[in-house]
Amino acid sequence: MLDPMKIMLEVLLLASALLIFRHAAGRHGRRFVIGFTAATLVLNLAFYYFAAWPLYVTFGQSSGFDRSSLHAMVLFDVLKWGVFAYVFGRLAVGLGDAGLGGGFALLRSNPRFSRIAGVGIVGAALAIGAVYGLGFVEYRLGYLDALPWMWFKDDPVSFKLGLWGGLRNLAGEEILARLGVQSVLLYALRRTAGAPVLAIVFSSLYFEMWHNGFRELYFLNFVGSCGFGWAYQKGGYESAAIAHCLADWLLIVILPRLLL
């Protein structure tokens, strides 16, 4: 849906990526990236219509948009993610080839699926521990009105969003934060000591701002994103995507219904 802050951050990122695209985009793996882009379109289309569509309807009712306008907004969002997948994917392939880390693990020689999954599981555990840990501290300090695992308890809307959103994030938000922001930062900071750590931190800060539009910054998305950023640096995009998918399922769908 229309969010000026998100649009501004996305435009700045896309412009930055296009500026360095000619110098850093991967020269191989184009067919892989095209396939990845197609998967992105399918997963995002399913997410928007099977999970997020009621939110669009509510937005349309409050803002005066008719159904055809809402469908156009959904299709615009889906196509936007497809553009991100192709541009940022090509960029990340080139940086991975240059040895800066990240990229796609499946394009490396002899990819180990057990390592990809293992790094993803560890990244999810780091993200969940960080979100719950910081959330508990902020709740005790009075910044939050409820413990984070209570936000989604017995909420059918969040259940559907978490379930489909986790699946969608196999080709969703990590495209923006990892293939996009983290890759741009890895290139920009390539001659700087500690570039991988700085790229993780600043891409996670971007992710926090993008999620919240500079409002209600509790940095829970930031600390979770640091876990995904670590997974990207260690295991490639696939590990980061697995980490984000598992974290969404656990944080939004499963753990709130198990914890008191």
ChimeraX attribute file (.defattr): number of C-alpha atoms within 10 A of each C-alpha:
attribute: neighborCount
match mode: 1-to-1
recipient: residues
	/A:1	14
	/A:2	9
	/A:3	10
	/A:4	10
	/A:5	16
	/A:6	17
	/A:7	14
	/A:8	13
	/A:9	16
	/A:10	18
	/A:11	12
	/A:12	11
	/A:13	20
	/A:14	19
	/A:15	12
	/A:16	16
	/A:17	25
	/A:18	16
	/A:19	12
	/A:20	14
	/A:21	18
	/A:22	10
	/A:23	10
	/A:24	22
	/A:25	21
	/A:26	21
	/A:27	11
	/A:28	13
	/A:29	16
	/A:30	14
	/A:31	9
	/A:32	16
	/A:33	20
	/A:34	16
	/A:35	14
	/A:36	17
	/A:37	21
	/A:38	15
	/A:39	17
	/A:40	26
	/A:41	24
	/A:42	15
	/A:43	19
	/A:44	26
	/A:45	20
	/A:46	18
	/A:47	24
	/A:48	22
	/A:49	14
	/A:50	14
	/A:51	19
	/A:52	19
	/A:53	16
	/A:54	13
	/A:55	13
	/A:56	19
	/A:57	16
	/A:58	12
	/A:59	15
	/A:60	16
	/A:61	12
	/A:62	9
	/A:63	9
	/A:64	10
	/A:65	14
	/A:66	11
	/A:67	13
	/A:68	9
	/A:69	12
	/A:70	17
	/A:71	16
	/A:72	11
	/A:73	15
	/A:74	20
	/A:75	16
	/A:76	13
	/A:77	18
	/A:78	20
	/A:79	17
	/A:80	13
	/A:81	22
	/A:82	24
	/A:83	16
	/A:84	22
	/A:85	28
	/A:86	22
	/A:87	21
	/A:88	28
	/A:89	29
	/A:90	24
	/A:91	27
	/A:92	33
	/A:93	27
	/A:94	23
	/A:95	22
	/A:96	23
	/A:97	19
	/A:98	13
	/A:99	9
	/A:100	17
	/A:101	21
	/A:102	30
	/A:103	30
	/A:104	23
	/A:105	23
	/A:106	17
	/A:107	15
	/A:108	13
	/A:109	7
	/A:110	8
	/A:111	13
	/A:112	13
	/A:113	14
	/A:114	9
	/A:115	14
	/A:116	22
	/A:117	19
	/A:118	17
	/A:119	25
	/A:120	31
	/A:121	21
	/A:122	19
	/A:123	31
	/A:124	29
	/A:125	19
	/A:126	21
	/A:127	29
	/A:128	23
	/A:129	16
	/A:130	20
	/A:131	23
	/A:132	18
	/A:133	15
	/A:134	18
	/A:135	21
	/A:136	18
	/A:137	13
	/A:138	18
	/A:139	15
	/A:140	13
	/A:141	10
	/A:142	10
	/A:143	13
	/A:144	14
	/A:145	12
	/A:146	14
	/A:147	14
	/A:148	21
	/A:149	22
	/A:150	16
	/A:151	14
	/A:152	19
	/A:153	19
	/A:154	12
	/A:155	14
	/A:156	11
	/A:157	13
	/A:158	18
	/A:159	20
	/A:160	17
	/A:161	21
	/A:162	24
	/A:163	20
	/A:164	23
	/A:165	28
	/A:166	26
	/A:167	22
	/A:168	25
	/A:169	23
	/A:170	24
	/A:171	28
	/A:172	24
	/A:173	20
	/A:174	27
	/A:175	26
	/A:176	24
	/A:177	26
	/A:178	33
	/A:179	29
	/A:180	25
	/A:181	25
	/A:182	29
	/A:183	32
	/A:184	28
	/A:185	20
	/A:186	24
	/A:187	21
	/A:188	14
	/A:189	15
	/A:190	15
	/A:191	9
	/A:192	11
	/A:193	9
	/A:194	10
	/A:195	17
	/A:196	21
	/A:197	15
	/A:198	16
	/A:199	26
	/A:200	28
	/A:201	19
	/A:202	18
	/A:203	26
	/A:204	26
	/A:205	19
	/A:206	23
	/A:207	26
	/A:208	23
	/A:209	20
	/A:210	21
	/A:211	17
	/A:212	17
	/A:213	18
	/A:214	12
	/A:215	11
	/A:216	11
	/A:217	13
	/A:218	15
	/A:219	18
	/A:220	19
	/A:221	21
	/A:222	25
	/A:223	25
	/A:224	27
	/A:225	32
	/A:226	24
	/A:227	27
	/A:228	33
	/A:229	33
	/A:230	27
	/A:231	32
	/A:232	31
	/A:233	24
	/A:234	19
	/A:235	27
	/A:236	27
	/A:237	29
	/A:238	24
	/A:239	32
	/A:240	35
	/A:241	29
	/A:242	29
	/A:243	35
	/A:244	33
	/A:245	27
	/A:246	24
	/A:247	28
	/A:248	23
	/A:249	19
	/A:250	20
	/A:251	21
	/A:252	26
	/A:253	24
	/A:254	18
	/A:255	15
	/A:256	19
	/A:257	17
	/A:258	9
	/A:259	9
	/A:260	8
